[in-house]
Amino acid sequence: MNKYTLFGAISIASAGLFATLPVSAQSSRDQINIVGSSTVYPFATVVAENFGNMTKFKTPKIEPTGSGGGLKAFCAGIGVQHPDITNASRRIKQSEIDLCAKNGVKEIVEVNIGYDGIVIANSVNAKPMSLSRRDIFLALAKDVPNPDATSAQKLIENPYQTWQDVNADLPAIDIEVLGPPPTSGTRDAFVELAMEGGCKTFDWIKAMKKTDKNAYKALCHTMREDGKFIEVGENDNLIVTKLNHNASALGIFGFSFLDQNGDSVQGAAVDGQAPTFDAIADGSYPVSRPLYFYVKKAHIGTIPGIQEFIDEFVSENASGEDGYLTDKGLIPLPEEEREAVLTAVQGLISVKLASAE
């Protein structure tokens, strides 16, 4: 998890003149506008409701657009017509930083609110699944190594139809996995942590990363398109509902949705580790990721309540070890990381982004 623990404001260098007027020169609004990740959405909604009830400010407006869609809207420019904050279940990409810079969004405050696990779940009416990351890759990748031992270092279009085809120890049920679209941060994290994690268990594919990084990434990150993997959209609750009606299907979503729907769905163990609060917190569950929100520094002090909303979100009462967001499934930050976040947020410190990928 350490590679994700860079916090604070991201200072983005920009060149040229921007036609966008400063926020203060435009007609203002009195409500915070938030877009972004469907995974962070439930946490942000709870904070927004408490914020609206406890302060003089209006309850922020939040729209779950997905991490990619949220960052695209966020980076479109400065001004009241653009969002103030975007939630993200993955780190901002260099291409998004470049888009922000192009459109005059020069400084961004990055806030890590905690951690989340990505679960592969099925109905409680089905047998629990125990999968390796290799199983997940072989079941869901578009192309896989030829299972014929005489041509093991060749790729073929995914031939696997059942889980037992993938691994003789798995049940003989059809592969049917419901998951998020490419605009979702959950999808980005899943292909990086689960799919690539299984892909590189093949030594000859792992070696490909050094010789042809683009081919390696395309192979490890590309999902099959023959109906075995089904994109359901940005609404994780819809996946939970569909699993309740189809005991043979599996679904991909954040741990918080498993935590809130434990009476109807169960998480598969991955590489022998069940997706539990403690396993995600200590890093032993292999498919876990940080959660963020990003704030336009130029909007702070102009759109009423932004600083106060940030302060509430990072408060001990909200995202601390015993905060109300843990009841919703958020895995709190370790104390050292939390202190770094608080220092950066309180000072709105501008730091250079060391790695955006």
C-alpha positions as CSV (number, residue, x, y, z in Angstrom):
1,M,0.0,0.0,0.0
2,N,3.0,2.3,0.5
3,K,3.1,3.3,-3.1
4,Y,-0.3,5.1,-2.7
5,T,0.6,7.0,0.4
6,L,1.4,10.4,-1.1
7,F,-1.0,13.0,0.1
8,G,-1.6,16.7,-0.1
9,A,-2.1,19.1,-2.9
10,I,-0.9,18.3,-6.4
11,S,0.7,21.3,-8.0
12,I,0.2,21.2,-11.7
13,A,2.4,23.3,-13.9
14,S,0.5,25.0,-16.7
15,A,1.6,27.1,-19.7
16,G,-0.1,29.8,-21.7
17,L,-3.1,32.0,-20.9
18,F,-6.5,30.6,-19.9
19,A,-9.8,32.1,-21.1
20,T,-11.5,30.8,-18.0
21,L,-12.4,33.6,-15.5
22,P,-11.4,33.3,-11.9
23,V,-14.2,31.7,-9.7
24,S,-14.5,35.0,-7.8
25,A,-15.3,36.8,-11.0
26,Q,-18.2,34.6,-11.9
27,S,-21.7,34.3,-10.4
28,S,-21.3,32.1,-7.3
29,R,-23.4,29.3,-6.0
30,D,-24.0,28.3,-2.4
31,Q,-23.8,24.5,-2.6
32,I,-20.8,22.2,-3.0
33,N,-20.9,20.2,-6.2
34,I,-19.3,16.7,-6.0
35,V,-19.0,14.0,-8.7
36,G,-17.0,10.8,-9.1
37,S,-16.6,7.3,-7.7
38,S,-19.6,5.1,-7.0
39,T,-17.5,3.3,-4.3
40,V,-16.7,6.5,-2.5
41,Y,-20.3,7.8,-3.0
42,P,-21.9,6.1,0.1
43,F,-19.1,7.5,2.3
44,A,-19.3,11.0,0.8
45,T,-23.1,11.0,1.1
46,V,-23.0,10.2,4.8
47,V,-20.5,13.0,5.4
48,A,-22.5,15.4,3.3
49,E,-25.7,14.7,5.2
50,N,-24.0,15.1,8.6
51,F,-22.3,18.3,7.3
52,G,-25.6,19.7,6.1
53,N,-27.3,18.9,9.4
54,M,-24.5,20.2,11.7
55,T,-23.4,23.4,9.9
56,K,-24.9,26.5,8.4
57,F,-24.0,25.2,4.9
58,K,-26.2,23.4,2.4
59,T,-25.9,19.7,2.0
60,P,-23.5,19.1,-0.9
61,K,-24.8,17.8,-4.1
62,I,-23.2,14.4,-5.1
63,E,-23.5,12.5,-8.3
64,P,-21.9,9.0,-8.7
65,T,-20.4,9.3,-12.2
66,G,-17.5,6.8,-11.7
67,S,-13.9,7.8,-11.0
68,G,-13.0,8.4,-14.7
69,G,-16.1,10.4,-15.5
70,G,-15.8,12.4,-12.4
71,L,-12.1,13.4,-13.0
72,K,-13.0,14.3,-16.6
73,A,-15.7,16.7,-15.4
74,F,-13.5,18.0,-12.6
75,C,-10.6,18.7,-14.9
76,A,-12.8,20.6,-17.4
77,G,-12.1,24.0,-15.9
78,I,-12.4,26.5,-13.1
79,G,-15.7,28.1,-12.3
80,V,-19.1,27.5,-10.8
81,Q,-20.2,25.4,-13.8
82,H,-17.6,22.8,-12.9
83,P,-17.5,20.4,-10.0
84,D,-15.6,21.5,-6.8
85,I,-14.7,18.0,-5.7
86,T,-14.4,14.6,-7.3
87,N,-14.3,11.2,-5.5
88,A,-12.0,8.5,-6.8
89,S,-11.4,4.9,-6.0
90,R,-8.0,5.0,-7.7
91,R,-5.2,7.6,-7.9
92,I,-5.4,10.4,-10.5
93,K,-3.6,9.5,-13.8
94,Q,-1.0,11.6,-15.5
95,S,-3.4,12.1,-18.5
96,E,-6.0,13.6,-16.1
97,I,-3.4,15.9,-14.6
98,D,-2.5,17.0,-18.1
99,L,-6.2,17.6,-18.9
100,C,-6.6,19.7,-15.7
101,A,-3.5,21.8,-16.5
102,K,-4.8,22.4,-20.1
103,N,-8.0,23.7,-18.7
104,G,-6.5,25.9,-16.0
105,V,-7.0,23.7,-13.0
106,K,-3.5,24.4,-11.5
107,E,-3.7,23.1,-8.0
108,I,-5.5,20.1,-6.7
109,V,-5.8,19.0,-3.1
110,E,-5.5,15.2,-2.8
111,V,-7.1,13.5,0.2
112,N,-6.8,9.8,1.0
113,I,-9.8,8.9,3.2
114,G,-8.9,5.3,3.9
115,Y,-8.8,1.9,2.2
116,D,-11.3,-0.5,0.6
117,G,-11.1,-4.0,-0.7
118,I,-12.5,-5.2,-4.0
119,V,-14.5,-8.4,-3.5
120,I,-15.6,-11.1,-5.9
121,A,-18.9,-12.2,-4.3
122,N,-21.8,-14.5,-4.9
123,S,-25.2,-15.1,-3.3
124,V,-25.3,-16.6,0.2
125,N,-27.6,-19.3,-1.4
126,A,-24.6,-20.5,-3.4
127,K,-21.4,-22.4,-2.3
128,P,-18.7,-20.0,-1.2
129,M,-15.9,-19.6,-3.7
130,S,-12.1,-19.7,-3.1
131,L,-10.1,-18.3,-6.0
132,S,-6.5,-17.5,-6.7
133,R,-5.6,-14.5,-8.7
134,R,-4.5,-16.9,-11.5
135,D,-8.0,-18.4,-11.5
136,I,-9.5,-14.9,-11.9
137,F,-7.2,-14.0,-14.7
138,L,-7.8,-17.2,-16.6
139,A,-11.6,-16.9,-16.2
140,L,-11.9,-13.3,-17.3
141,A,-9.0,-12.4,-19.6
142,K,-9.7,-12.0,-23.3
143,D,-6.6,-14.0,-24.2
144,V,-4.9,-16.6,-22.1
145,P,-1.9,-19.0,-22.4
146,N,-2.6,-22.0,-24.5
147,P,-3.4,-24.8,-22.0
148,D,-1.8,-27.3,-24.4
149,A,1.6,-28.1,-22.7
150,T,3.4,-28.3,-26.1
151,S,2.7,-24.7,-26.9
152,A,2.5,-23.2,-23.4
153,Q,4.0,-19.9,-24.4
154,K,1.4,-19.0,-27.0
155,L,-1.8,-17.1,-26.5
156,I,-5.2,-18.1,-27.5
157,E,-8.7,-16.6,-27.2
158,N,-10.1,-17.5,-23.8
159,P,-11.6,-21.0,-24.2
160,Y,-12.8,-21.5,-20.6
161,Q,-16.6,-21.9,-20.2
162,T,-16.9,-23.1,-16.6
163,W,-14.9,-22.5,-13.4
164,Q,-13.9,-26.1,-13.4
165,D,-12.3,-25.6,-16.8
166,V,-10.1,-23.0,-15.2
167,N,-9.2,-25.1,-12.1
168,A,-10.3,-28.7,-11.5
169,D,-10.9,-27.9,-7.8
170,L,-13.6,-25.3,-8.7
171,P,-17.3,-26.0,-9.3
172,A,-18.6,-27.0,-12.7
173,I,-20.7,-23.9,-13.1
174,D,-20.7,-21.5,-16.0
175,I,-18.4,-18.5,-15.7
176,E,-20.7,-15.4,-15.3
177,V,-19.2,-12.4,-13.6
178,L,-20.9,-9.0,-13.3
179,G,-18.6,-6.0,-13.0
180,P,-18.1,-2.3,-13.5
181,P,-17.3,-0.5,-16.8
182,P,-13.9,1.0,-17.8
183,T,-14.9,4.4,-16.4
184,S,-15.0,2.9,-12.9
185,G,-12.1,3.2,-10.5
186,T,-13.1,-0.2,-9.2
187,R,-12.5,-1.7,-12.6
188,D,-9.1,0.0,-12.9
189,A,-8.1,-1.3,-9.5
190,F,-9.5,-4.8,-10.2
191,V,-7.5,-5.3,-13.4
192,E,-4.4,-4.0,-11.8
193,L,-4.6,-5.9,-8.6
194,A,-6.5,-9.1,-9.4
195,M,-6.1,-9.6,-13.2
196,E,-2.5,-8.5,-13.5
197,G,-1.7,-10.2,-10.2
198,G,-2.8,-13.5,-11.8
199,C,-1.4,-12.8,-15.2
200,K,2.2,-12.4,-13.9
201,T,2.1,-15.8,-12.2
202,F,3.1,-17.0,-15.6
203,D,6.8,-16.3,-15.7
204,W,7.1,-15.8,-19.4
205,I,4.3,-13.2,-19.3
206,K,5.9,-11.5,-16.3
207,A,9.2,-11.3,-18.3
208,M,7.2,-9.6,-21.2
209,K,6.8,-6.5,-18.9
210,K,10.5,-5.7,-19.4
211,T,10.5,-6.3,-23.2
212,D,7.1,-4.9,-24.2
213,K,5.3,-3.2,-21.4
214,N,2.3,-2.2,-23.7
215,A,1.7,-5.7,-24.8
216,Y,2.0,-7.0,-21.2
217,K,-0.5,-4.4,-20.0
218,A,-2.9,-5.1,-22.8
219,L,-2.8,-8.8,-22.2
220,C,-3.2,-8.6,-18.4
221,H,-5.8,-5.9,-18.3
222,T,-8.1,-6.8,-21.2
223,M,-11.4,-8.4,-20.1
224,R,-13.1,-11.0,-22.3
225,E,-16.0,-9.8,-24.5
226,D,-17.9,-13.1,-25.1
227,G,-20.6,-12.6,-22.5
228,K,-18.8,-14.3,-19.6
229,F,-17.9,-10.9,-18.1
230,I,-20.9,-8.6,-18.1
231,E,-20.6,-4.8,-17.6
232,V,-23.4,-3.7,-15.3
233,G,-22.7,0.0,-14.9
234,E,-21.6,2.3,-12.1
235,N,-24.3,1.2,-9.6
236,D,-22.8,-1.5,-7.3
237,N,-26.1,-2.0,-5.6
238,L,-27.5,-3.2,-8.9
239,I,-24.8,-6.0,-9.0
240,V,-25.8,-7.0,-5.5
241,T,-29.5,-7.2,-6.6
242,K,-28.6,-9.3,-9.6
243,L,-26.6,-11.8,-7.5
244,N,-29.7,-12.2,-5.3
245,H,-31.6,-13.4,-8.4
246,N,-28.8,-15.6,-9.9
247,A,-27.0,-17.9,-7.5
248,S,-24.5,-19.0,-10.3
249,A,-23.2,-15.5,-11.0
250,L,-20.4,-13.7,-9.3
251,G,-20.0,-9.9,-8.9
252,I,-17.2,-7.4,-8.5
253,F,-17.6,-4.5,-6.1
254,G,-16.2,-2.7,-3.1
255,F,-16.0,-4.2,0.4
256,S,-18.3,-1.6,1.8
257,F,-21.2,-3.1,-0.4
258,L,-20.4,-6.6,0.9
259,D,-20.3,-5.2,4.5
260,Q,-23.7,-3.6,4.1
261,N,-25.3,-6.6,2.3
262,G,-23.8,-9.5,4.3
263,D,-27.2,-11.1,4.7
264,S,-27.5,-11.7,1.0
265,V,-24.0,-11.9,-0.5
266,Q,-20.7,-13.5,0.5
267,G,-17.1,-12.6,-0.6
268,A,-14.8,-15.2,-2.1
269,A,-11.4,-15.8,-0.6
270,V,-8.6,-14.7,-2.8
271,D,-5.3,-16.5,-2.6
272,G,-6.6,-18.1,0.6
273,Q,-7.6,-14.8,2.3
274,A,-11.2,-13.8,3.0
275,P,-12.1,-10.2,2.4
276,T,-12.5,-9.0,6.0
277,F,-12.1,-5.6,7.6
278,D,-8.9,-6.6,9.4
279,A,-7.4,-8.4,6.3
280,I,-7.9,-5.2,4.2
281,A,-6.5,-3.0,7.0
282,D,-3.3,-5.0,7.4
283,G,-2.8,-5.6,3.7
284,S,-3.1,-9.4,3.8
285,Y,-6.1,-9.4,1.5
286,P,-4.5,-9.0,-1.9
287,V,-7.2,-7.0,-3.8
288,S,-7.3,-3.8,-1.8
289,R,-6.8,-0.1,-2.7
290,P,-6.9,3.4,-1.3
291,L,-9.9,5.8,-1.7
292,Y,-9.5,9.5,-2.5
293,F,-11.3,12.7,-3.1
294,Y,-9.8,15.7,-5.0
295,V,-10.6,19.3,-4.4
296,K,-10.0,22.4,-6.6
297,K,-7.9,24.7,-4.5
298,A,-9.1,27.7,-6.5
299,H,-12.7,27.0,-5.4
300,I,-11.8,26.9,-1.6
301,G,-13.0,30.1,0.0
302,T,-15.3,31.0,-2.9
303,I,-17.8,28.2,-2.9
304,P,-19.1,28.2,0.7
305,G,-18.2,25.4,3.0
306,I,-15.5,23.5,1.0
307,Q,-12.8,23.8,3.7
308,E,-15.4,22.9,6.4
309,F,-16.5,19.8,4.4
310,I,-12.9,18.6,4.0
311,D,-12.3,19.1,7.7
312,E,-15.4,17.0,8.5
313,F,-14.5,14.2,6.1
314,V,-11.0,13.8,7.6
315,S,-12.1,14.3,11.2
316,E,-11.6,11.6,13.8
317,N,-15.4,11.5,14.2
318,A,-15.9,10.6,10.5
319,S,-12.9,8.7,9.1
320,G,-11.0,7.9,12.3
321,E,-10.5,4.5,13.7
322,D,-13.9,4.6,15.5
323,G,-15.5,7.1,13.2
324,Y,-19.0,6.8,11.7
325,L,-17.7,5.8,8.3
326,T,-16.3,2.6,9.7
327,D,-19.9,1.5,10.2
328,K,-20.3,1.9,6.5
329,G,-17.3,-0.3,5.7
330,L,-14.5,2.2,5.3
331,I,-11.1,0.9,6.4
332,P,-9.4,3.7,8.3
333,L,-5.9,4.9,7.6
334,P,-3.0,3.8,9.9
335,E,-2.2,6.6,12.3
336,E,1.1,7.6,10.6
337,E,-0.7,8.0,7.2
338,R,-3.6,9.7,8.8
339,E,-1.3,12.3,10.4
340,A,0.3,13.0,7.0
341,V,-3.2,13.6,5.5
342,L,-4.2,15.9,8.3
343,T,-1.0,18.0,7.9
344,A,-1.4,18.3,4.2
345,V,-5.1,19.2,4.4
346,Q,-4.8,21.7,7.2
347,G,-2.1,23.5,5.4
348,L,-3.4,22.9,1.8
349,I,0.2,22.0,1.1
350,S,1.2,21.9,-2.6
351,V,3.4,18.9,-3.3
352,K,4.7,17.5,-6.5
353,L,3.1,14.2,-7.6
354,A,5.9,11.7,-7.8
355,S,3.9,9.0,-9.7
356,A,0.5,9.2,-11.1
357,E,0.3,5.7,-12.6
